[in-house]
Amino acid sequence: MRSLLFIPADSEKKIGKALSFGADCLILDLEDSVAASNKAHARPLAAAFIAETRDKPQRPKLYVRINALDTPEWERDIAGVLAAGPDGILLPKARSAEDLAHLAMALDHAEAKAGIANGKTRIVVLTTEVPVGLLTMSSYLDSSTRLDGLTWGAEDLSAQMGSSATREPEGRWTSPYQLARDLCLFTAVAAGCQPIDTVYVDFRNDAGLAEECRVAARDGFTGKLAIHPDQVATINAAFTPSASETAWANDIVALFRDNPNSGALSLRGQMIDRPHLVRAERILLRAKLAGV
């Protein structure tokens, strides 16, 4: 999932256009973008869209952002959408893997009730929206077979921290939020799930988005949350391996295939060893998934 686009689940107009945006994943949002008075209305709209879309060929993945586990709404969210068969749930404001386990257990029961294969519904966790989430990141290691990815957020965290800004004047994250980003990246890779970068809120600044995507892809993130359809193409391009990257990766894989007993080899005047092979294989897998 290179691009994961939020769609307010109470907006029939936006849901109706969602398949045309080109996102790898649509996140039907029942949380922050839906007013409390509209949540009951949003659930059947989300469920209907999922049910109508899930069997279409070449469709995006369909996730639902439920409400936080410290509210009564999340259980209503699961009851309202799970039987429609979403691919996954985005868990916001997670405090630790205990929240992940709590949600996973609820999904066990909901899947059984709906006749859905156990474990089919995956989970992406928003890990840094509350301060304690940064202190419990290691709890996600070996935590749940449902865990599909980890992502992070600055806006809710900054509200709790009382920060006056999350970025420096030139656009870099300030120190606390750079730490949150980096902890998410390291933890996701260590947990064997997808590291997903947070939203870029200045949605009309395509140059700024492209640069942030470039840096995120360079550092190891494999996808990014989007808040506006116009961001999708830029995100998809940034997280799709380029032709030169794919060519380099093919050469590395071929070199080790032709020299299976070698630990270190030379390619174009540079020493190549096993870590290069691991990176090359990941690039080729990402290219295959992106259809290039």
C-alpha atoms as a printed R data frame, in Angstrom:
    type eleno elety resid chain resno       x       y       z
1   ATOM     1    CA   MET     A     1   0.000   0.000   0.000
2   ATOM     2    CA   ARG     A     2   1.804   3.073  -1.283
3   ATOM     3    CA   SER     A     3  -1.061   5.550  -0.853
4   ATOM     4    CA   LEU     A     4  -3.709   5.247   1.870
5   ATOM     5    CA   LEU     A     5  -6.413   7.860   1.339
6   ATOM     6    CA   PHE     A     6  -8.865   8.934   4.037
7   ATOM     7    CA   ILE     A     7 -12.503   9.167   2.900
8   ATOM     8    CA   PRO     A     8 -15.056  10.641   5.365
9   ATOM     9    CA   ALA     A     9 -17.557   7.823   5.722
10  ATOM    10    CA   ASP     A    10 -20.507  10.172   6.131
11  ATOM    11    CA   SER     A    11 -19.991  11.811   2.716
12  ATOM    12    CA   GLU     A    12 -21.927   9.984   0.006
13  ATOM    13    CA   LYS     A    13 -20.421  12.321  -2.594
14  ATOM    14    CA   LYS     A    14 -16.815  11.524  -1.658
15  ATOM    15    CA   ILE     A    15 -17.523   7.807  -1.256
16  ATOM    16    CA   GLY     A    16 -19.101   7.809  -4.695
17  ATOM    17    CA   LYS     A    17 -15.883   9.134  -6.260
18  ATOM    18    CA   ALA     A    18 -13.459   7.114  -4.143
19  ATOM    19    CA   LEU     A    19 -12.631   4.414  -6.686
20  ATOM    20    CA   SER     A    20 -11.527   7.020  -9.235
21  ATOM    21    CA   PHE     A    21  -8.736   8.465  -7.104
22  ATOM    22    CA   GLY     A    22  -6.103   5.793  -7.780
23  ATOM    23    CA   ALA     A    23  -5.203   5.085  -4.137
24  ATOM    24    CA   ASP     A    24  -3.845   1.676  -3.189
25  ATOM    25    CA   CYS     A    25  -5.987   1.765  -0.054
26  ATOM    26    CA   LEU     A    26  -9.116   3.686   0.871
27  ATOM    27    CA   ILE     A    27  -9.586   4.362   4.577
28  ATOM    28    CA   LEU     A    28 -13.265   4.929   5.296
29  ATOM    29    CA   ASP     A    29 -13.058   7.228   8.291
30  ATOM    30    CA   LEU     A    30 -15.505   6.904  11.156
31  ATOM    31    CA   GLU     A    31 -13.352   8.877  13.579
32  ATOM    32    CA   ASP     A    32 -12.000  12.433  13.351
33  ATOM    33    CA   SER     A    33 -13.588  13.518  10.061
34  ATOM    34    CA   VAL     A    34 -17.082  12.454  11.153
35  ATOM    35    CA   ALA     A    35 -19.012  14.494  13.711
36  ATOM    36    CA   ALA     A    36 -20.438  12.605  16.679
37  ATOM    37    CA   SER     A    37 -23.955  13.256  15.426
38  ATOM    38    CA   ASN     A    38 -23.134  11.644  12.055
39  ATOM    39    CA   LYS     A    39 -21.394   8.457  13.159
40  ATOM    40    CA   ALA     A    40 -24.541   6.335  13.191
41  ATOM    41    CA   HIS     A    41 -25.299   7.556   9.658
42  ATOM    42    CA   ALA     A    42 -21.741   6.901   8.454
43  ATOM    43    CA   ARG     A    43 -21.503   3.232   9.426
44  ATOM    44    CA   PRO     A    44 -24.105   1.857   6.983
45  ATOM    45    CA   LEU     A    45 -22.693   4.050   4.210
46  ATOM    46    CA   ALA     A    46 -19.232   2.584   4.806
47  ATOM    47    CA   ALA     A    47 -20.590  -0.955   5.004
48  ATOM    48    CA   ALA     A    48 -22.584  -0.586   1.791
49  ATOM    49    CA   PHE     A    49 -19.576   0.751  -0.105
50  ATOM    50    CA   ILE     A    50 -17.377  -2.102   1.116
51  ATOM    51    CA   ALA     A    51 -19.972  -4.732   0.227
52  ATOM    52    CA   GLU     A    52 -20.458  -3.247  -3.253
53  ATOM    53    CA   THR     A    53 -16.729  -2.866  -3.922
54  ATOM    54    CA   ARG     A    54 -14.967  -5.844  -2.364
55  ATOM    55    CA   ASP     A    55 -15.518  -8.230  -5.308
56  ATOM    56    CA   LYS     A    56 -14.583  -5.767  -8.029
57  ATOM    57    CA   PRO     A    57 -11.390  -6.607  -9.962
58  ATOM    58    CA   GLN     A    58  -8.303  -4.514  -9.286
59  ATOM    59    CA   ARG     A    59  -9.993  -2.629  -6.482
60  ATOM    60    CA   PRO     A    60  -8.029  -0.824  -3.772
61  ATOM    61    CA   LYS     A    61  -7.754  -2.275  -0.309
62  ATOM    62    CA   LEU     A    62 -10.591  -1.159   1.936
63  ATOM    63    CA   TYR     A    63  -9.833  -0.183   5.516
64  ATOM    64    CA   VAL     A    64 -12.006   1.462   8.152
65  ATOM    65    CA   ARG     A    65 -10.676   3.859  10.758
66  ATOM    66    CA   ILE     A    66 -12.712   3.119  13.846
67  ATOM    67    CA   ASN     A    67 -13.001   5.350  16.894
68  ATOM    68    CA   ALA     A    68 -10.532   5.070  19.762
69  ATOM    69    CA   LEU     A    69 -10.868   2.216  22.222
70  ATOM    70    CA   ASP     A    70 -11.494   4.588  25.134
71  ATOM    71    CA   THR     A    71 -14.821   5.625  23.550
72  ATOM    72    CA   PRO     A    72 -18.038   3.613  23.267
73  ATOM    73    CA   GLU     A    73 -18.135   4.194  19.513
74  ATOM    74    CA   TRP     A    74 -15.530   1.666  18.408
75  ATOM    75    CA   GLU     A    75 -17.650  -1.376  19.283
76  ATOM    76    CA   ARG     A    76 -20.528   0.138  17.312
77  ATOM    77    CA   ASP     A    77 -18.115   0.695  14.429
78  ATOM    78    CA   ILE     A    78 -17.064  -2.971  14.390
79  ATOM    79    CA   ALA     A    79 -20.662  -4.131  14.665
80  ATOM    80    CA   GLY     A    80 -21.670  -1.817  11.842
81  ATOM    81    CA   VAL     A    81 -18.987  -2.588   9.226
82  ATOM    82    CA   LEU     A    82 -17.288  -5.912   9.908
83  ATOM    83    CA   ALA     A    83 -19.886  -8.128   8.239
84  ATOM    84    CA   ALA     A    84 -19.336  -6.195   4.984
85  ATOM    85    CA   GLY     A    85 -15.833  -7.641   4.842
86  ATOM    86    CA   PRO     A    86 -13.297  -4.790   4.966
87  ATOM    87    CA   ASP     A    87  -9.678  -5.752   4.376
88  ATOM    88    CA   GLY     A    88  -8.628  -4.125   7.583
89  ATOM    89    CA   ILE     A    89  -9.112  -1.720  10.467
90  ATOM    90    CA   LEU     A    90  -7.050   1.383  11.233
91  ATOM    91    CA   LEU     A    91  -6.722   1.621  15.015
92  ATOM    92    CA   PRO     A    92  -6.256   5.227  16.186
93  ATOM    93    CA   LYS     A    93  -4.765   6.569  19.408
94  ATOM    94    CA   ALA     A    94  -3.271   3.210  20.358
95  ATOM    95    CA   ARG     A    95  -1.479   3.161  23.691
96  ATOM    96    CA   SER     A    96   0.377  -0.131  23.235
97  ATOM    97    CA   ALA     A    97   0.039  -3.617  21.775
98  ATOM    98    CA   GLU     A    98  -2.517  -4.295  24.510
99  ATOM    99    CA   ASP     A    99  -4.921  -2.154  22.489
100 ATOM   100    CA   LEU     A   100  -4.003  -4.132  19.385
101 ATOM   101    CA   ALA     A   101  -4.703  -7.392  21.219
102 ATOM   102    CA   HIS     A   102  -8.020  -6.052  22.507
103 ATOM   103    CA   LEU     A   103  -9.115  -5.126  18.988
104 ATOM   104    CA   ALA     A   104  -7.866  -8.446  17.587
105 ATOM   105    CA   MET     A   105  -9.984 -10.341  20.109
106 ATOM   106    CA   ALA     A   106 -13.046  -8.302  19.161
107 ATOM   107    CA   LEU     A   107 -12.373  -9.079  15.504
108 ATOM   108    CA   ASP     A   108 -12.143 -12.804  16.327
109 ATOM   109    CA   HIS     A   109 -15.690 -12.698  17.679
110 ATOM   110    CA   ALA     A   110 -17.036 -10.428  14.922
111 ATOM   111    CA   GLU     A   111 -15.554 -12.572  12.152
112 ATOM   112    CA   ALA     A   112 -16.984 -15.736  13.673
113 ATOM   113    CA   LYS     A   113 -20.417 -14.121  13.939
114 ATOM   114    CA   ALA     A   114 -20.253 -12.898  10.311
115 ATOM   115    CA   GLY     A   115 -18.929 -16.166   8.904
116 ATOM   116    CA   ILE     A   116 -15.628 -14.557   7.877
117 ATOM   117    CA   ALA     A   117 -12.414 -16.581   8.020
118 ATOM   118    CA   ASN     A   118 -10.561 -15.975  11.264
119 ATOM   119    CA   GLY     A   119  -7.717 -13.483  10.880
120 ATOM   120    CA   LYS     A   120  -8.838 -12.142   7.505
121 ATOM   121    CA   THR     A   121  -9.317  -8.610   8.829
122 ATOM   122    CA   ARG     A   122  -5.914  -6.971   9.167
123 ATOM   123    CA   ILE     A   123  -4.925  -4.073  11.425
124 ATOM   124    CA   VAL     A   124  -2.823  -0.955  10.863
125 ATOM   125    CA   VAL     A   125  -2.019   0.859  14.103
126 ATOM   126    CA   LEU     A   126  -1.621   4.606  14.599
127 ATOM   127    CA   THR     A   127   1.119   4.483  17.202
128 ATOM   128    CA   THR     A   128   2.043   8.007  18.291
129 ATOM   129    CA   GLU     A   129  -1.174   9.966  18.766
130 ATOM   130    CA   VAL     A   130  -0.885   9.741  22.567
131 ATOM   131    CA   PRO     A   131   2.385  10.323  24.456
132 ATOM   132    CA   VAL     A   132   2.457   6.912  26.130
133 ATOM   133    CA   GLY     A   133   2.420   5.320  22.685
134 ATOM   134    CA   LEU     A   134   6.014   6.409  22.134
135 ATOM   135    CA   LEU     A   135   7.105   4.662  25.328
136 ATOM   136    CA   THR     A   136   5.530   1.300  24.430
137 ATOM   137    CA   MET     A   137   6.578   0.896  20.800
138 ATOM   138    CA   SER     A   138   8.547  -2.290  21.401
139 ATOM   139    CA   SER     A   139   5.352  -4.002  22.564
140 ATOM   140    CA   TYR     A   140   4.328  -4.404  18.906
141 ATOM   141    CA   LEU     A   141   7.112  -6.901  18.259
142 ATOM   142    CA   ASP     A   142   5.599 -10.405  17.919
143 ATOM   143    CA   SER     A   143   2.266  -8.935  19.000
144 ATOM   144    CA   SER     A   144  -0.411 -10.122  16.549
145 ATOM   145    CA   THR     A   145  -0.649 -12.021  13.282
146 ATOM   146    CA   ARG     A   146  -3.213  -9.421  12.197
147 ATOM   147    CA   LEU     A   147  -0.686  -6.581  12.272
148 ATOM   148    CA   ASP     A   148  -0.333  -5.204   8.730
149 ATOM   149    CA   GLY     A   149   1.411  -1.919   9.369
150 ATOM   150    CA   LEU     A   150   2.357   0.859  11.752
151 ATOM   151    CA   THR     A   151   1.881   4.531  11.072
152 ATOM   152    CA   TRP     A   152   2.212   7.648  13.133
153 ATOM   153    CA   GLY     A   153   0.596  11.031  13.632
154 ATOM   154    CA   ALA     A   154   1.664  14.452  14.850
155 ATOM   155    CA   GLU     A   155  -1.545  16.442  15.116
156 ATOM   156    CA   ASP     A   156  -3.248  14.636  18.012
157 ATOM   157    CA   LEU     A   157   0.100  14.208  19.751
158 ATOM   158    CA   SER     A   158   0.870  17.909  19.521
159 ATOM   159    CA   ALA     A   159  -2.513  18.760  21.041
160 ATOM   160    CA   GLN     A   160  -1.767  16.594  24.056
161 ATOM   161    CA   MET     A   161   1.797  17.866  24.348
162 ATOM   162    CA   GLY     A   162   0.774  21.512  24.108
163 ATOM   163    CA   SER     A   163   3.270  22.084  21.293
164 ATOM   164    CA   SER     A   164   3.020  25.401  19.487
165 ATOM   165    CA   ALA     A   165   4.473  23.856  16.315
166 ATOM   166    CA   THR     A   166   5.380  20.435  14.940
167 ATOM   167    CA   ARG     A   167   7.691  21.677  12.196
168 ATOM   168    CA   GLU     A   168  10.598  24.085  11.899
169 ATOM   169    CA   PRO     A   169  10.067  27.151   9.669
170 ATOM   170    CA   GLU     A   170  11.720  25.400   6.706
171 ATOM   171    CA   GLY     A   171   9.415  22.382   7.071
172 ATOM   172    CA   ARG     A   172  11.500  19.854   9.001
173 ATOM   173    CA   TRP     A   173   9.846  18.074  11.909
174 ATOM   174    CA   THR     A   174  10.800  19.458  15.293
175 ATOM   175    CA   SER     A   175  12.742  17.101  17.526
176 ATOM   176    CA   PRO     A   176   9.828  15.404  19.379
177 ATOM   177    CA   TYR     A   177   7.988  14.631  16.149
178 ATOM   178    CA   GLN     A   178  11.109  13.468  14.330
179 ATOM   179    CA   LEU     A   179  11.538  11.025  17.222
180 ATOM   180    CA   ALA     A   180   7.954   9.792  16.818
181 ATOM   181    CA   ARG     A   181   8.500   9.294  13.090
182 ATOM   182    CA   ASP     A   182  11.754   7.408  13.542
183 ATOM   183    CA   LEU     A   183  10.408   5.169  16.298
184 ATOM   184    CA   CYS     A   184   7.502   4.199  14.057
185 ATOM   185    CA   LEU     A   185   9.864   3.342  11.195
186 ATOM   186    CA   PHE     A   186  12.245   1.237  13.290
187 ATOM   187    CA   THR     A   187   9.424  -0.561  15.091
188 ATOM   188    CA   ALA     A   188   7.508  -1.436  11.934
189 ATOM   189    CA   VAL     A   189  10.582  -2.905  10.278
190 ATOM   190    CA   ALA     A   190  11.487  -4.831  13.427
191 ATOM   191    CA   ALA     A   191   7.917  -6.141  13.682
192 ATOM   192    CA   GLY     A   192   7.932  -7.255  10.044
193 ATOM   193    CA   CYS     A   193   5.035  -5.036   8.972
194 ATOM   194    CA   GLN     A   194   4.675  -2.042   6.666
195 ATOM   195    CA   PRO     A   195   6.072   1.332   7.830
196 ATOM   196    CA   ILE     A   196   3.624   4.021   6.694
197 ATOM   197    CA   ASP     A   197   4.458   7.722   6.888
198 ATOM   198    CA   THR     A   198   1.983  10.230   8.272
199 ATOM   199    CA   VAL     A   199  -0.163  12.763   6.419
200 ATOM   200    CA   TYR     A   200   1.145  15.922   4.797
201 ATOM   201    CA   VAL     A   201  -1.492  18.458   5.789
202 ATOM   202    CA   ASP     A   202  -0.582  21.246   3.315
203 ATOM   203    CA   PHE     A   203  -2.446  19.425   0.561
204 ATOM   204    CA   ARG     A   204  -2.044  22.196  -2.028
205 ATOM   205    CA   ASN     A   205   1.755  22.155  -1.736
206 ATOM   206    CA   ASP     A   206   2.651  19.364  -4.138
207 ATOM   207    CA   ALA     A   207   6.360  20.225  -4.153
208 ATOM   208    CA   GLY     A   208   6.492  19.964  -0.367
209 ATOM   209    CA   LEU     A   209   4.617  16.661  -0.463
210 ATOM   210    CA   ALA     A   210   6.951  15.264  -3.131
211 ATOM   211    CA   GLU     A   211  10.020  16.166  -1.089
212 ATOM   212    CA   GLU     A   212   8.594  14.663   2.095
213 ATOM   213    CA   CYS     A   213   7.719  11.483   0.180
214 ATOM   214    CA   ARG     A   214  11.225  11.340  -1.292
215 ATOM   215    CA   VAL     A   215  12.802  11.553   2.144
216 ATOM   216    CA   ALA     A   216  10.378   9.012   3.601
217 ATOM   217    CA   ALA     A   217  11.033   6.506   0.805
218 ATOM   218    CA   ARG     A   218  14.776   7.086   1.135
219 ATOM   219    CA   ASP     A   219  14.636   6.348   4.841
220 ATOM   220    CA   GLY     A   220  12.620   3.130   4.487
221 ATOM   221    CA   PHE     A   221   8.931   3.995   4.637
222 ATOM   222    CA   THR     A   222   6.962   2.155   1.960
223 ATOM   223    CA   GLY     A   223   3.752   4.207   1.905
224 ATOM   224    CA   LYS     A   224   2.075   7.371   3.131
225 ATOM   225    CA   LEU     A   225  -1.308   8.463   4.441
226 ATOM   226    CA   ALA     A   226  -3.192  10.963   2.255
227 ATOM   227    CA   ILE     A   227  -5.898  13.454   3.185
228 ATOM   228    CA   HIS     A   228  -6.772  14.676  -0.312
229 ATOM   229    CA   PRO     A   229  -7.202  12.855  -3.655
230 ATOM   230    CA   ASP     A   230  -4.745  15.238  -5.338
231 ATOM   231    CA   GLN     A   231  -1.969  13.783  -3.158
232 ATOM   232    CA   VAL     A   232  -2.386  10.213  -4.403
233 ATOM   233    CA   ALA     A   233  -0.457  10.414  -7.682
234 ATOM   234    CA   THR     A   234   2.536  12.089  -6.041
235 ATOM   235    CA   ILE     A   235   2.616   9.512  -3.253
236 ATOM   236    CA   ASN     A   236   2.277   6.564  -5.640
237 ATOM   237    CA   ALA     A   237   5.128   7.861  -7.783
238 ATOM   238    CA   ALA     A   238   7.430   8.412  -4.823
239 ATOM   239    CA   PHE     A   239   6.936   4.929  -3.398
240 ATOM   240    CA   THR     A   240   7.208   3.097  -6.728
241 ATOM   241    CA   PRO     A   241  10.784   1.955  -7.438
242 ATOM   242    CA   SER     A   242  12.245   3.829 -10.389
243 ATOM   243    CA   ALA     A   243  13.528   2.118 -13.515
244 ATOM   244    CA   SER     A   244  17.124   2.708 -12.397
245 ATOM   245    CA   GLU     A   245  16.442   1.256  -8.932
246 ATOM   246    CA   THR     A   246  14.802  -1.798 -10.455
247 ATOM   247    CA   ALA     A   247  17.675  -2.292 -12.906
248 ATOM   248    CA   TRP     A   248  20.202  -2.051 -10.063
249 ATOM   249    CA   ALA     A   249  18.216  -4.561  -8.000
250 ATOM   250    CA   ASN     A   250  17.988  -7.010 -10.911
251 ATOM   251    CA   ASP     A   251  21.739  -6.799 -11.406
252 ATOM   252    CA   ILE     A   252  22.367  -7.488  -7.709
253 ATOM   253    CA   VAL     A   253  20.038 -10.495  -7.647
254 ATOM   254    CA   ALA     A   254  21.573 -11.881 -10.855
255 ATOM   255    CA   LEU     A   255  25.084 -11.407  -9.504
256 ATOM   256    CA   PHE     A   256  24.375 -13.439  -6.363
257 ATOM   257    CA   ARG     A   257  22.421 -16.033  -8.329
258 ATOM   258    CA   ASP     A   258  25.469 -16.562 -10.550
259 ATOM   259    CA   ASN     A   259  27.810 -16.655  -7.535
260 ATOM   260    CA   PRO     A   260  25.862 -18.551  -4.843
261 ATOM   261    CA   ASN     A   261  28.886 -19.315  -2.674
262 ATOM   262    CA   SER     A   262  30.190 -15.758  -2.457
263 ATOM   263    CA   GLY     A   263  29.602 -13.457   0.465
264 ATOM   264    CA   ALA     A   264  30.952 -10.299  -1.167
265 ATOM   265    CA   LEU     A   265  31.153  -9.386  -4.832
266 ATOM   266    CA   SER     A   266  32.052  -6.432  -7.010
267 ATOM   267    CA   LEU     A   267  29.586  -4.584  -9.217
268 ATOM   268    CA   ARG     A   268  30.499  -1.454 -11.189
269 ATOM   269    CA   GLY     A   269  33.506  -0.850  -9.003
270 ATOM   270    CA   GLN     A   270  31.610  -1.168  -5.711
271 ATOM   271    CA   MET     A   271  31.687  -3.927  -3.099
272 ATOM   272    CA   ILE     A   272  28.334  -5.725  -2.831
273 ATOM   273    CA   ASP     A   273  27.422  -8.050   0.043
274 ATOM   274    CA   ARG     A   274  24.345  -9.709   1.539
275 ATOM   275    CA   PRO     A   275  22.666  -6.547   2.873
276 ATOM   276    CA   HIS     A   276  22.646  -5.213  -0.687
277 ATOM   277    CA   LEU     A   277  20.917  -8.408  -1.817
278 ATOM   278    CA   VAL     A   278  18.224  -8.038   0.864
279 ATOM   279    CA   ARG     A   279  17.573  -4.452  -0.223
280 ATOM   280    CA   ALA     A   280  17.495  -5.459  -3.891
281 ATOM   281    CA   GLU     A   281  14.954  -8.206  -3.226
282 ATOM   282    CA   ARG     A   282  12.738  -5.748  -1.361
283 ATOM   283    CA   ILE     A   283  12.917  -3.273  -4.244
284 ATOM   284    CA   LEU     A   284  11.894  -5.946  -6.734
285 ATOM   285    CA   LEU     A   285   9.007  -7.070  -4.533
286 ATOM   286    CA   ARG     A   286   7.746  -3.497  -4.229
287 ATOM   287    CA   ALA     A   287   8.066  -3.030  -7.987
288 ATOM   288    CA   LYS     A   288   6.083  -6.206  -8.609
289 ATOM   289    CA   LEU     A   289   3.333  -5.141  -6.214
290 ATOM   290    CA   ALA     A   290   3.192  -1.750  -7.931
291 ATOM   291    CA   GLY     A   291   2.874  -3.438 -11.325
292 ATOM   292    CA   VAL     A   292   6.101  -2.081 -12.830
